[in-house]
């Protein structure tokens, strides 16, 4: 932070981490998905004014207009969470970040890892598999480079991996793991590479997409591979100093053309999820969406000028998170936190498997 002779400059209220907190009873955190993808509730919040409105995600088509372009993130979540056992018997949890050969992973273990250590992977019930990984390099930030002694890491994830659910989903037992493989994945996921789901898209089924198209909505897809930064809490007192990490994205030329045409014609571009917002605003920083591949570290905080996105479908996010900041940049801090307090009072379900919010 800059300082003066009188001490550190005061952080404006909208950029103070403490200003982005709210109280959430633990029982509001959804631990399981709803019985059907489209069965969630949905709060509708206007960007400029008006009280929140309350309905159901199944009613989404009544909130759209013919000519709207709705942009989905088609990244596919890898079953990137693996468990292993050291030669000494200690347990290690791995979150695969780059499924190459060798592969990179975040690791968690009581006594750390050392170069040359050999880990034996465990299957989903927790039994030894005979597949071993050697630690080739230990890096800062709890990352390591490893190589399997047989097969590929993608094969190992398919056989032994678990879905990388957020840490606030806490369950005893493993009876819901097969359900998570289906429900912690969007129905339109195509491009493998994410370590977390773009959770706003979990509400959609194929029938809903058809209903939107029948209502005159154009459906477009982009790809942003969600990285571990989505779970990274904001710790800086000044939220503008937070590092969201780097994530890879791609926008096809045909998709960019359709979105740019909508912008020129004054039609709305509605993003499904904060990942779609960050992709579009990165690729569209000039005011026109540029096709191609790239990497983004875009942090969206109050004062950000949205050049592409005019509306957003999202979930309810953690206090003090970069995702909450993004939505707050669209509607204003006080307005958003007031809507969150109302959602708590009305019993909405929060976070990844929770209810939806539509910002228009």
C-alpha positions, 0 to 999 in steps of 0.5 A: 500500500502507498503511504503518506507522512500521516500513515497508510492511505485509508482503503475505500470502503468498497475495497475493504475485505471486511466490507464483504462479509455476511453472516451465514448459518451453516445449515444454509450451505448445500451439501447435496444437489437438488433432486433435479437440476432445474429444481433450485430456487432463483432470486432475480436482482435488477442491476440498478434498482428494485427489490429482489424477486423470488422464483424458481430456476425452472421459470428462467425462460420468462426472464429472457428476451428473444435475441439475448445471447446466453454464454455457457462455459463448457469446461469439463471437471476432471476427477482430479482428487487422488489419495495416496500412501507414503512408504512410511504409511502417511496419507497424502491428498493430491489435486492434479493441476496439469495431467501431463507426463510428468504431472503437477499436483497440489499436495496435502500431508502432515510431514510434507514431501521430499524429492525421490519419495514414492507414493502408492495411489489408493482406490476410491474405497481407500485400498492400495492399487499397486500404482506408484508415483515418484516425486520429481520436484517439490515447489512452493505453494504446496505443489509437486511434480510427479510421475507414475510408474505405469499408465497415465495420470488421466487413466489413474484419475478415471479409475481412482479419482474423486471429484474435487468438491469444495472444502465446505461440502463435508460428508461422512462416507463415500456413498454419494461419490457416484452422484457427484461424478454426474451432478458436479458436472454441467450437462454441456461440459466438453473440454477437459481441464477444470479442477472445479465446476462452473457451478451456475451451469449445474442448474441446466438440463438439456430440456432447459436449453431447448426451452431457452432456444425456443424462446429466441435465446442464442446459446453460445459456449466458451471455455475457461478451465477453472483453476484452484484459485477459485477456492483461494480466499481473499486475505488482503485487507485491500481486495484489489491486491488479491491474486486470483491465479491464472486460468486458460480460456478459449473463444471460438471465432464463430462465437466471438462473431455472434457476441459482437453482432449482438453488442452492435445490435444492442442485444443483451449478453447474459453470462452463465457463471463468473467464469464466463464473465471473466472470459468475455471481459478478458477477450472483450477488453477492447469492447469487441470480443477477440477470438482465440486462446489465452490466459487470464488473471482478471480480478473484477472488483467495484468500479470495473467497466463491463464492456461485454456482459449485461446480465449474469446467472450465478450462485450465492458465493462465500463471504469475502470471495473474489466471486462475491466481489465480481457480482458486487461490481455489477450491482453494488456492494450494499445492494448485493449484501442486502439481497444476500441477507434476504436470501438467508432470511428466506432459506435459500441454499448457498454455494456450489450445490445451492440456489441461483441468482439472476442479475439483469 
